[in-house]
Structure formats: C-alpha cells, structure tokens
Amino acid sequence: MSEFSPAAALLGGLMIGSAAVLLMLALGRIAGITGILIGALPVSGSDWPWRIAFLAGMVVAPVLFKLATGSAPAFETTGGPMMLVGSGLIVGIGVVLGSGCTSGHGICGLARFSVRSLVAVPVFMTAAIATVFVVRHVIGG
C-alpha cells in the first residue's frame, strides 16, 4: 500500500475539480471519462478535438510528471491479466447500467445535485466497500 499524503490528495483534488469546472464553463460538458471516450470513438464531429485533447492529457500528464520529478507513482496489482480483464468488464457493465462512470457521477453529478448521481454514488461506493471486504476478508485475496 502507498502512504497517504494529504498535500498530494488536496492538490490532486483541486486539479481534478478545476478541470471539471473549466470544461463545464468553457464547453458546457461534463468531465465523465467514459462519456468523453465514447464520444471520441467515431472520429468525426465538431467536439472530437477537445475529447482527444482531454484523453491525451490523461496519458501525457504522468509522463510529464515523471520527467519533472524523476519518479512516477507506483502501480501495483496482485491480480493477473484475467482479473484485470474481468474487473474491466464488470466496471463497463456498471457504467452502462448506471448511465455514467464514477468520475461523471462522483465529481460532476454530485456538484450539480443530479438526482441520478445522488443515487448512483452511494450505490457504487457500497458495492466497492462490499467487494473489498469480500476479497480481503472472505476470500482472503
């Protein structure tokens, strides 16, 4: 496990919140990553460039961080490739059933007092807590 750093968490939260607010103010769009990705897949339309720029920023930012600091945050997983694929599929199903992803609902939807998000966030947080409990304490993973 990595150590919690309040300063880094605060800075990260401010950056994510600022990006969401700027996207809403500048383009009237919600910073839900799944919606941005899905909207970028048909490579056409007038809003394609900002979607690609947003997604590219998510890829380039860690590279720039590594270049600036000389280190990158560690990514560790105890699950194998099939666990990652299965987890991705489950998350994808949840995104479709929940009409949005955690970033869209949790960051933007709650800030807009969206009823859908006010229901979705407690549901997916409860599911996440239950999953961690089962995996760590029942299955023993």
N, C-alpha and C positions, 0 to 999 in steps of 0.2 A: 504494500500500500504506500501511496505517496503521502507526504506530510501536508497538512492543511496550512495554507498561507493566507491569512486574512487580507493582506495587502494585495496579493495577486488575485484573489477572488473578487475583491472590490473593484480593482482595475478592470478585470475581465468582464464583470457585470456591467460596469459603466460603459465599456466599449460596445458590448452587445446591445445594451439598451439604447445607446446613442445611434448605432447603426440602424436599429429598428425604427427609431423616431425619424431619422433623416430619410430613410426610404419611404416612410409614410408621408412626411412633409413634401419631399421632392417629387414623388411619383404616385402617391396615393395607394401604395402597395404594402401588403403585409409581408414581413420577413419570415415567412414559413418556408423552411428549406425544401420540403417536399414539393410544395406548390411552385416554388421557383424552378426546381429541377424539372418537374413535369412540363411546365410552361416553356422550358428551353429546348425540350426534345424535338418538337417539329421546328427545324431551323428556318423559321420564317416569322413574319410579323414585325410590327414596329417595336414591341417590347423585348425582342430577343436579345439585343445588345446588352441591356442592363442586367438581364438574367445571367448571361455568360460572364459578365464582369463580376457580378456578385459571387458566382460559383468559383471563378478563377481566383478571386481574393481569398476564398476559404482554403484553396490549395497553396497559393503563394505565401500567405501570411506565416505559416510555420517555417517555411524555407527562409524567409526574411528574418524571422526571429532567431533561427539558428545562426545565420550569417552575422547578425548583430551581437548576439551574446556568446556564441561559440558552443552552445548546448541546446538541445531540444527536449521537450517534455517526454518522459518515457511512456511508452505504450506497452502494456503487458497484458497478456491474456492466458488463462490456464486452459481454455477450451481449444480444441483442434479446429481444423477447417470446417468440418461438418457442423460443429456447434455454432460457428460464426455464420454459416450459410442458413442454418435453421433459425437462428436468432434474427437474422435479417429478414427472412420470410415472415416470421411472426410479427416483427415490427411493421413490415409492409402491409400485412393484413390489418393491423391496428390502425394504421394511417388511413386506410380506405374506410374501415368501419367507423372511425372517429372523425371523418371528414377533415383531416389535417394532422399535422405532426406536433410533437411536443414543443418545438420552437414556436410554431404558429399559434398554438393554443396557450402555452405557458407564458410566453413573453408578450405577444401582441394581443391575443384574445382576451386575456385577463385584464390587460391595461385598458382595453376598450369595453370592458364589462359585458363581453359576449356571453349570452346565456349558454350557448353550446360549449364554450371554453370553461365556464364556471362549473359545468357538469363533467366535461372531459378530463380536466386536470386532476380532480380528486380520484376519478376512476383509474387513470393510468398511474398515478402515484401509489394508490392502494395495490394495484396489480404488481408494480415494481417492488414494493416492500414485501409483498407476499412471495414473489419469485425469489428474492434474495434470501428470505427466511427459509424457504423450502430447499433451495440449492445449498445453502450453508449449514443448516441445522437438521434437516430431514434426510436429504440425500447424502450430505456430507462432502460437497464439492468444494 
